[in-house]
Amino acid sequence: MSEKKLTRSDLIKTFLLWESQTEVCLSYERLMSLGFCISMAPVINRLYETKEERSEAMKRHLVFFNTENNWGAFIPGLVASMEEDRANGAPITDDLINNVKIGLMGPLAGLGDTITQGLVKVVLLAIFVNMALDGYTFAPFLFFLFYGAYITGIGIFTFYQGYHVGKNVLDKITDSEIIHKITDCLGLIGMTIAGAMIITNVGIETPLVIQDVAIQDILNDIAPNLLGVATTLGIFGFLRKGTPVSRIIIGLFVIGFACYFLGVL
């Protein structure tokens, strides 16, 4: 059987889909997963021939995903190389691919948001807004030109770096035991990031006081943000049972309003 190989055209299409689609089809349930899946379409169509193989590959990329577009372009580049190796018989599992995505999406999002939003955009706006205030009508166009060049350049660089890093590293890994260890390590990183996100973003507290004892203080002594963690685990349990997301959201609204009027939350 001949080796399956991604073409330059496939990689260009993947990058363009990544840059243009990941921020226009977000959802509360999976954030950028649909955009990531769409960007992988040229890769999947090139590497897999049967409808079943393509369907399996598409489902693999519909799990929760979120990162910063430009620096995060490293991830679809890396995943493209992993899919290429997998299609050629390498022992690359669904778990390994998803754990790589989960392990990298947080750090690259932090790096990209800091540099792109906190540095590059701020500096460019400071320059060109002042020029516009001084009467230079072409200043807004220069901003879009420079900012667009930055976004495109960084995106292309990180995407192809991800692809080449994947080819250089993954081609050398043939031991299934090593693959298993890498999968476990990346899974641990992903769970750590997910746990940190729960603690920092799901803030639920109770104002309930019983006999001059604040219940929230007791819960804080047991574990920080215990109610937020318990709520997240409960939602995760319902999702694993196949409960529709719409029912979960409606249930959260009903419970939230009820607890508010009862003075529990």
Summary of the structure (lengths in Angstrom):
residues: 265
radius of gyration: 22.7
end to end distance: 62.4
largest distance: 75.8
contacts: 763
relative contact order: 0.09
helix: 73%
strand: 3%
